[in-house]
Amino acid sequence: MKRRVFSLTLAATLIASAGLAQAQTKWDLPAGYPATNFHTQNLERFAADVDKASAGKLKITVHANASLFKAPEIKRAVQGGQAPVGEILLANFSNEWPIYAADGLPFLADSYDEALGLYKAQRPLMEKKLAEQGMVLLYSVAWPPQGIYSKKPINSGADLKGIKWRAYSPTTARIAELVGAQPVTVQAAEFSQALATGVVESTMTSGATGVDNKLYEHLKFYYDVQAWLPKNAVIANKKAFDALDKPTQDAVLKAAADAEARGWAESRKVNTSTLETLKANGMTVTPPSPQLKADLKKVGDTILKEWLEKTGAEGKALMDGFARK
């Protein structure tokens, strides 16, 4: 009798344990930026919110600094199901679909309010495209405005000719071509080493990236040209998302909406604080000269024209939607 009771108890325990194991889902979330970056910290908060709202049914582990997949590999990993969720820089995938690069068009949306208006026009198109590719857009957050870092003073577009320019997207590579710089593709996780070894000597990126990579140790000038505000997007594999029960899906979407609002607000704060940090570490932070601004505006006009030719009716619809925001 005792043996039978023990057996029944053991069986019940195993069934309960199996049920618990089935109830809990674990997602790995690859990210391309350091753990100290505000995007990564927002991801950690997002993961914690999902854990709490789902009562532990969905556990998300953030893998920062491209430790799980390199930044350009993350979208394919999510699309192929190697990772159920991940964070990408949209501009990295403009060769795949030009609409991804809308927020990287120089001087099109050069403030937070403009960038948010562009995102509102862009989001429905991205949701549709990602759904076709088997993915779900959870949320998107802008980086601070992009400026030019350099070892030497830059007073006009001509001063960029021949300079070794770190490119992290097709658009930044195209800018280099148009001003006569030498584009070198270097991802964020490899940036500091590239500077230390002289592989690059200039780039266009945000104050946040400048602080993350201590660019003030290698570069002396930052020109706050506010060229554009590129966005990161957090995407999920649709099959993985659909496999969640409805309450857990709702928890993910609510946490994503909160992360998006929080991330945009934090980006504004980071823009101010990181520029102050650059100054405090000896970097000259200054607005562009009128000549440099005019030269870069011509570059922006050229890139926008090329983009519209490439995107056709889809690009025109996006620009029309943006104009109405």
N, C-alpha and C positions, 0 to 999 in steps of 0.2 A: 504494500500500500504506500509506504514511504517513497519507494522507488518511483511509483507511478506519479505521486504528487510532485516529486522532484523533476521528473521528465516533463510533466505538464507545465511546471513553472519555468523550466529551461526553454521549452518550446515557445511559451508566451513571451519570454524575454527576448528571444531571437527574433520573433515576429515583430515585436515592438521596435527593436533595434533596426531591423530591415526597413520598417516603415519610416523611421526617423531618417535613415540614410537616403531613402528615396525622396523624402520631403525636402531635404536640403540640397540645393544646387550650388556648385562652386564655379565662378567665372574668373578667368585670368584676364586682366586688362593691361595690354602693353601700351606704354607711352614713351615718347621720344625725348623727354626733357628731364632735367635733374629733379630730385625730390624737393628741392628748395624753391623751384619755380612755382609761380602762383597758379598756373594751369594744373600742375601735378597736385598741389595742395587742394585745389578744388575737386579734383578727381577723388582724393582720399576722403574728403567730406561727403561727396556723392556716394561713395561706397559705404560709408558709415550710415548715411541716411537710408540707403536701400536695406541694409542689414536690420536697422531698427524698425523701419516701416513694414518689412516683410516678416518680422518676428524671427529673424535668423534663417528664413527659408532660402534666401539667396545671399551668398557670401561672395563679394568681389574683392580680388587681390590686385592692387595696382603694382605694375612692374615698371619703375621709372628708368629714365636715362638709356632708353633703347636696350635694356638688358635682356628682354625676351625676343623682340624683333627690332631690326633697324627701322628707323622712322619711315622710309619709303616702302617697307615691306608690310606695314601694319594693315593697310587697307586690304591687300590681297589675302592676308592671314584671316581677317574677319570675314571677307567674302567667301573664302574657301572653307571656313569652319575650323581652322587651326586655332583661332582665338574667338570666343563668343562675343567679345566687345573690345574696342580699342579707340585710341585717340589719334587723329591724323591732322596734318596741316593741309587744308583744302588746296592751296595753290600748288602743292606738289603734284597734283593730278590733272593739271590743265591740259596736258597732252592727250589725256584720256577723254576729257570732256571739257571744253573751254569755259563752260559756265562755272566750274569749280574755281576758275581764276578771276572771277569778277571782282572779288575783294582785293585783288593784287594789281588792279589797273591803276597806274600812278596818277595821283591827284584827281581821281574820280570821286571818291568818298574820303575826304581827308580830315574828318573829325568824328568823334564818337556818335554824335547825333546822325550824321550822314551815313556812317558805317552801319548803324542800327537800321536806318531806312533801307539801305541796300540789302541787308540780311532779310528783312521782312519780305522784300520782293523776290529774293533769291531762294528762300527756304522751300516754298511749294515745288519749285523746279527740282531742287536737290532731293526732296523727299520722294518725288516720282522716279527720278533717276536711280537713287539708291534702292528703291523697292524693286525696280527692274533687275538690279544686280544682286538681289537677295539680301538686302540690308535695311536697317531702320535707323533714321537719324534721331538720336536722343536729345542732343543739345549742341550748341555752338557758342564759342566765346572769342571775342576779338583780342588780338595782341595790342599793346600800345602802338601809337603811330611810328612808322619806320623813318629812321634818319640815316645819315651817312657817317660811318667811322673811317678815319684815315690816319696814317702815320704823318702825313704832311698836310699843310694848309690846302684847302680846295676853295677857290674863288670863282671858278667857272667850270662848265662842262669840259673844256679843253684840258683842265688840270687832271682829269680822270684818265686821259689817254695813256695807254700802256700800263696802267696800274694793275696789280694782281688783285682781282675782285672776287670775293667769296660769293658764289651763287648758290642758293638753296632751293630754287624753283626755276621753271622755264622763263618766267617773267623777269626775275632778277638777272638771269643769264642774257636775256634779250636787251635789258637796259645796258649791261656791260658792252654788248656788241655795238649798240647805237652810240655810246660815248667813246668807243675805242679802247675800253679796258680789256683785260685778259680774264675771262670768267673761269673760275675754278670751283667745281662742285664739292662742297664740304658740308656734312651734316652737323647739327648742333653738338652732338656728343664728341665730335672729333675737332671742333673748332679751335679750342685752346692749343692743341698740339700743332695744328696747321699754322697758327700765328707764331708760336715759339720757333718753328723750323723755317719760317719765311715763305711758306707755301702761299699765304695770302697776306695782303697789307692794307686791304680796305674791304668794306662790306656795307650793305644797306640792311639794317635790322633795327630792332627796338631797344629802348633803354633797358628793358627787362633782360633781354639776351645779353646785352653788354655787361650787366652786373653778374648774371649767372656765370659768364665765362671770363670775368675779370678782364675785359678788353682794355681797361685803363693800364694794365701792366705792359701792353704791347703797342697800343694806339693812343695818340695824343689829342685827336680832335673828333668832336661829334657835332654834326650839322643837323639841327632839328628841322628837317625839310617836311616832316609829316606827310610823306608820300602816299601812304595808304595804311589801312588797319587790317592785316590779314587775319583770318579766323582759323582756330582749331575746331574740329568737330568730333564729337564722341558718337560712334556708330556701333550698332549691334548686328550680329548675324540674325536674319529674320527667323530661321528655323529654331535657333536657340531661344529667341524672344518668344516665339509662338509656343514653344514647349513649356513656358511658365504658365502657372494658373493665373486666372484673371486678377485676383487680388495682388499677386506679385508683380504682374505687368503694370498695374496701376501704381504700385509702390515705386517701380523703376521710373515711370513717366513723371510722377510727382517729384521725385528726387532730381530728375533731369531738369525739369522746369525751374526748380529752386536753384540748381547749380548754374543754370544759364543766367538767371537774374543776378545771382551772387557774383558770378565770374565777370560779367560786364562791369559791375560796380567796383570790383577789386582791380580790374584792369586800369580803370581811371586812377585809382589810388597809386597803383604800381608805377604808372607813367610819371607821376609827380615825384614819388620817392626815389625811383631809380635814377632819374636825371640828377637829383640832388646827390645821390651816392657817387655818380660819375664825377661830378664837380669836386666832391670832398676828397676823391682819390687823385686829384691833379689833372683831370681831363678838361680841356676847353670845350664848353658846351655853348653853342651859339646858333642863332638863326642863319639861314643861308643868305649869301649876298644877293642883291637883285639880279645880277647876271647869272649866278648859279640857278636861282629859282626859275628864271626865264628859260635857260637851257634845258632844265629838267622838265619844264612844262611842254616844250617841243617834243621831248622824248615820250612823255605821257600821251600827247595827241597822236603820235605815230602808232603807239602800242594800242590805243583805243580803236583807231581806224582799222588796224590789222585784226583786232579781236572781233569787231563788228562784221568784217568781211568773212571771217571764219565761222562765226556763229549764225549768221543770216537772220532768219525770222525769230529764232529763239532768243538770240542776243538782243534784237530790237525790242522784243516783248519785255525782256528783263529791264532794259533801259527805260522803256515807257512806264513800267510799273514802279521803278525807282523814282522817276521824275514826279510821280503822283504822290509819293510818300511824304 
